[in-house]
Amino acid sequence: MQRIELFNSQKLKAACRVLGDTERGLTASEIGYLIQDCKIEDVTPTMTKWKRLFNALGEAQNKYQVGNHLIMFINRALDPVGYARDKEKFEWRRSELNIVLSFSGFTVREDGKVSKTRKETTLKGARERAGALRAKLEDRGAHEEVFNYCRAELVDENYFHAVLEAVKGIAERIRNMSSLTTDGADLFNTTFSVKQPVLKINALNTDTEISEQKGFSNMLVGLFGAVRNPVAHAPKTSWLMSEQDALDILSTVSFIHRKLDNVIKG
């Protein structure tokens, strides 16, 4: 590997925060193993994950005066063979690292290897590198649950399957919240019934609140009828999904998730 210039502390810290993320990052044991595999010193093994990694890589940079160890660590950490059963985790790490690394002129390819690319100078440009549709959704303040169900598809700019997975994710979340096992109209009409609701989006004390509950249920049924069902049953080649259509549909999905954040048990 050719000599790579040192990463400043901010860029190194940002990469380590992704790799050591509490929910989607490497485990403490994985970090320990990879530090050892890269043949660098684990100087603070008892610290929190990202700080432990930051200190180890920082020490290596200072000792050898190169930035190669971060790239080496990422190449090992994102070896695709380790993600055969967890594609979502791979795509999240790859996407977040690409935002950080773009400022230094690097990108993580689909094979998990880091390669040189044009340096990015703005946050907007860096986010667009990780996916134009994702960046636009983030600009709109889209709900995190949207990304949870279709992160990999957004990275690949796969509008057709991003929409399908995001809409399916609504039903999955409602099943988890309601403990019901049905799908589609049966699930929504039962969950958001006005007579015997499993979940309520308001107190259902007034005609307006009852109307809102009915309308929310109808919105879910309509979204599945107009989007989920056709997309699920039609081949991608015969159901065109433009970026604008995907953006509008995913914004609706985001709105639904925000309403679900505040539901009341019936």
C-alpha positions in Angstrom: 0.0 0.0 0.0 1.3 3.4 -0.9 2.0 6.0 1.8 -1.2 7.8 2.8 -1.0 11.2 4.5 -2.1 11.5 8.1 -5.7 12.1 8.9 -6.3 15.1 11.2 -7.9 14.4 14.5 -11.4 15.5 13.4 -11.5 13.2 10.4 -10.0 10.3 12.3 -12.5 10.8 15.2 -15.4 10.9 12.7 -14.4 7.6 11.2 -13.9 6.0 14.6 -17.4 7.2 15.7 -18.9 5.3 12.8 -16.9 2.2 13.4 -17.6 2.3 17.1 -21.2 3.4 16.9 -23.2 2.1 19.9 -26.0 0.4 17.8 -24.6 -0.3 14.4 -20.8 -0.3 14.9 -18.3 -3.0 15.6 -18.5 -4.8 18.9 -15.7 -4.3 21.5 -14.4 -7.8 20.8 -14.4 -7.1 17.0 -12.5 -3.9 17.5 -9.9 -5.6 19.8 -9.4 -8.4 17.2 -9.0 -6.0 14.3 -6.6 -3.7 16.2 -4.5 -6.8 16.9 -4.8 -8.0 13.2 -3.6 -4.6 12.0 -0.6 -5.0 14.3 -1.1 -1.8 16.2 -1.1 -1.1 19.9 -4.3 -1.2 21.8 -3.3 1.7 24.1 -6.6 2.2 26.0 -8.5 -1.2 25.8 -10.9 -0.3 28.6 -12.3 3.0 27.1 -15.5 3.3 25.1 -15.3 1.7 21.7 -14.8 4.7 19.4 -12.3 6.3 21.8 -10.4 3.0 22.1 -10.1 2.8 18.3 -9.3 6.5 18.0 -6.4 6.3 20.5 -5.0 3.1 18.9 -5.1 4.6 15.4 -3.9 8.0 16.6 -0.9 6.3 18.3 -0.1 4.4 15.1 -0.2 7.6 13.0 2.1 9.4 15.4 4.5 6.5 15.5 4.7 5.7 11.8 3.7 9.2 10.4 1.3 7.7 7.9 -2.5 7.4 7.7 -2.4 3.9 6.3 -3.6 2.2 9.5 -7.1 3.7 9.3 -7.5 2.4 5.7 -6.1 -1.0 6.6 -8.6 -1.2 9.6 -11.6 -0.3 7.4 -10.6 -2.8 4.7 -10.6 -5.5 7.3 -13.7 -4.3 9.2 -15.8 -4.2 6.0 -14.7 -7.5 4.5 -18.0 -8.5 2.8 -17.7 -12.1 3.9 -18.4 -11.1 7.4 -21.8 -9.6 6.4 -23.3 -12.5 4.5 -26.3 -12.5 6.9 -26.4 -8.8 7.7 -26.3 -6.7 4.6 -28.1 -3.7 6.3 -25.2 -3.3 8.8 -22.6 -3.4 6.0 -24.5 -0.8 4.0 -24.9 1.5 7.0 -21.2 1.4 7.9 -20.2 1.8 4.2 -22.6 4.7 3.7 -21.6 6.6 6.9 -17.9 6.0 6.3 -18.2 7.3 2.7 -19.5 10.6 4.0 -16.6 10.9 6.4 -13.9 9.6 4.0 -15.0 11.8 1.1 -13.4 14.8 2.7 -10.1 13.0 2.6 -10.5 11.8 -1.0 -11.4 8.1 -0.3 -14.5 5.9 -0.8 -15.5 2.5 0.4 -16.5 0.4 -2.7 -19.1 -2.3 -2.8 -16.4 -4.9 -2.2 -15.6 -3.2 1.2 -12.2 -1.9 0.0 -11.2 1.7 0.3 -10.0 3.4 -2.9 -9.0 7.0 -3.9 -11.6 9.4 -5.2 -12.1 13.1 -5.7 -12.0 15.1 -2.4 -15.2 16.6 -1.2 -15.3 20.0 0.4 -18.9 20.5 1.5 -21.2 18.5 3.7 -23.9 18.6 1.1 -21.6 17.1 -1.5 -20.4 14.4 0.9 -23.9 13.3 1.7 -24.8 13.2 -1.9 -21.9 10.9 -2.5 -23.7 8.5 -0.1 -26.8 8.7 -2.2 -28.7 11.6 -3.8 -32.1 10.3 -2.7 -31.0 9.8 0.9 -29.5 13.3 1.0 -32.8 14.8 -0.2 -34.7 12.8 2.4 -32.4 14.0 5.1 -32.9 17.6 4.0 -36.6 17.1 4.5 -36.0 15.7 8.0 -37.3 12.3 7.1 -38.0 10.0 10.1 -35.2 7.6 11.0 -37.5 4.6 10.5 -37.6 5.3 6.8 -33.9 4.7 6.6 -34.0 1.6 8.9 -36.0 -0.4 6.4 -34.3 0.6 3.1 -30.8 1.9 3.9 -29.1 -0.5 1.5 -31.5 0.3 -1.4 -31.0 4.1 -0.8 -27.2 3.7 -1.0 -27.6 1.9 -4.3 -30.1 4.5 -5.6 -32.6 1.6 -6.1 -35.8 3.6 -6.0 -38.1 0.7 -6.8 -37.0 -1.5 -3.9 -36.3 1.4 -1.5 -40.0 2.3 -1.8 -41.1 -1.4 -1.4 -39.0 -2.0 1.7 -40.0 1.3 3.3 -43.7 0.7 2.8 -43.4 -2.9 4.1 -41.6 -1.5 7.1 -44.7 0.4 8.1 -46.7 -2.8 8.5 -43.8 -4.4 10.4 -43.7 -1.6 12.8 -47.5 -1.7 13.4 -47.4 -5.4 13.9 -44.7 -5.0 16.5 -46.6 -2.2 18.3 -50.0 -4.0 18.1 -48.9 -7.6 18.6 -51.2 -8.5 15.6 -49.9 -10.8 12.9 -52.0 -9.8 9.9 -51.1 -7.6 7.0 -52.5 -4.8 4.8 -56.1 -3.7 5.2 -56.9 -6.3 7.8 -54.0 -5.1 10.0 -54.7 -1.4 9.6 -58.5 -1.6 10.0 -58.2 -3.7 13.1 -55.4 -1.7 14.7 -57.0 1.7 14.1 -60.6 0.8 14.5 -62.7 3.5 16.1 -64.9 1.1 18.1 -62.3 -1.3 19.5 -58.9 0.3 18.6 -55.7 -1.5 19.4 -53.8 1.7 18.8 -55.1 5.3 18.8 -53.5 8.3 17.2 -55.5 10.6 19.5 -58.0 10.4 22.4 -61.0 9.7 20.1 -63.2 12.0 22.1 -64.5 14.2 19.4 -65.9 13.8 15.9 -62.7 15.4 14.5 -60.5 13.0 16.4 -62.6 10.0 15.2 -62.4 11.3 11.7 -58.6 11.6 11.9 -58.3 8.0 13.2 -60.5 6.8 10.2 -58.5 8.9 7.8 -55.2 7.6 9.1 -56.3 4.0 8.6 -57.6 4.8 5.1 -54.3 6.4 4.3 -52.5 3.2 5.2 -54.8 1.1 3.2 -54.5 3.4 0.2 -50.7 3.5 0.4 -50.5 -0.3 0.4 -53.1 -0.6 -2.4 -51.5 2.0 -4.6 -47.8 1.4 -3.9 -47.0 -1.8 -1.9 -49.2 -4.2 -3.7 -48.3 -3.2 -7.3 -44.6 -2.9 -6.6 -44.6 -6.3 -4.8 -46.3 -8.1 -7.6 -44.9 -6.3 -10.7 -41.4 -6.8 -12.1 -39.1 -3.7 -11.8 -38.9 -3.4 -15.5 -42.7 -2.8 -15.9 -43.2 -0.5 -12.9 -41.1 2.6 -13.4 -40.2 4.4 -10.2 -38.6 7.9 -10.7 -36.6 9.7 -8.1 -39.4 12.2 -7.6 -42.0 9.5 -7.1 -39.8 7.7 -4.6 -39.1 11.0 -2.7 -42.8 11.8 -2.5 -43.8 8.3 -1.4 -41.0 8.1 1.2 -42.0 11.5 2.6 -45.5 10.0 3.1 -43.9 7.0 4.9 -42.0 9.5 7.1 -45.2 11.3 8.0 -46.8 8.0 9.0 -43.9 7.0 11.2 -44.2 10.4 13.0 -47.8 9.7 13.7 -46.9 6.2 15.0 -44.4 7.8 17.4 -47.3 9.2 19.4 -49.9 6.5 19.3 -51.9 5.5 22.4 -52.7 1.9 23.4 -56.5 1.3 22.9 
